Amino acid sequence: MSKATILLTLTETADHLRKSPAQLRWMIHSGTAPKSALIGGRRMFRESDVLDYINRAFGDAA
């Protein structure tokens, strides 16, 4: 049995990263945001990619 993929909207992802949606849009534009995809015309993020992004940030800070 495969693990379900949890998808987050742009607003939910911004909340996880403690950013405003506008800041996250700029991060997407500048290529510094977690991986995302357009699904059904909406920008979506896999929760696992967002958590990996956060963990890498802490790893780089160490």
C-alpha positions as semicolon CSV with decimal commas, in nm:
position;residue;x (nm);y (nm);z (nm)
1;M;0,000;0,000;0,000
2;S;0,146;0,337;-0,099
3;K;0,153;0,640;0,126
4;A;-0,094;0,915;0,033
5;T;0,056;1,234;-0,100
6;I;-0,061;1,542;0,087
7;L;-0,090;1,849;-0,132
8;L;-0,074;2,204;0,003
9;T;-0,201;2,520;-0,161
10;L;0,016;2,827;-0,201
11;T;-0,148;2,987;0,104
12;E;-0,103;2,676;0,319
13;T;0,262;2,650;0,214
14;A;0,320;3,018;0,287
15;D;0,178;2,960;0,637
16;H;0,415;2,664;0,690
17;L;0,711;2,882;0,587
18;R;0,592;3,184;0,788
19;K;0,578;3,388;0,466
20;S;0,303;3,587;0,302
21;P;0,156;3,445;-0,018
22;A;0,321;3,735;-0,206
23;Q;0,661;3,645;-0,058
24;L;0,614;3,281;-0,162
25;R;0,517;3,390;-0,515
26;W;0,842;3,590;-0,531
27;M;1,036;3,285;-0,409
28;I;0,876;3,079;-0,690
29;H;0,968;3,350;-0,942
30;S;1,328;3,367;-0,819
31;G;1,365;2,986;-0,799
32;T;1,416;2,965;-0,422
33;A;1,082;2,805;-0,324
34;P;1,012;2,438;-0,258
35;K;0,921;2,232;-0,567
36;S;0,567;2,288;-0,689
37;A;0,342;2,210;-0,983
38;L;0,031;2,344;-1,145
39;I;-0,248;2,093;-1,086
40;G;-0,587;2,181;-1,224
41;G;-0,468;2,539;-1,273
42;R;-0,365;2,578;-0,908
43;R;-0,011;2,595;-0,772
44;M;0,031;2,297;-0,540
45;F;0,316;2,179;-0,317
46;R;0,375;1,829;-0,183
47;E;0,396;1,843;0,195
48;S;0,703;1,618;0,182
49;D;0,883;1,868;-0,048
50;V;0,803;2,155;0,188
51;L;0,935;1,959;0,488
52;D;1,251;1,863;0,293
53;Y;1,300;2,231;0,205
54;I;1,277;2,328;0,574
55;N;1,510;2,046;0,681
56;R;1,769;2,148;0,418
57;A;1,755;2,507;0,545
58;F;1,837;2,388;0,896
59;G;2,110;2,160;0,763
60;D;2,271;2,451;0,574
61;A;2,257;2,667;0,889
62;A;2,447;2,413;1,100
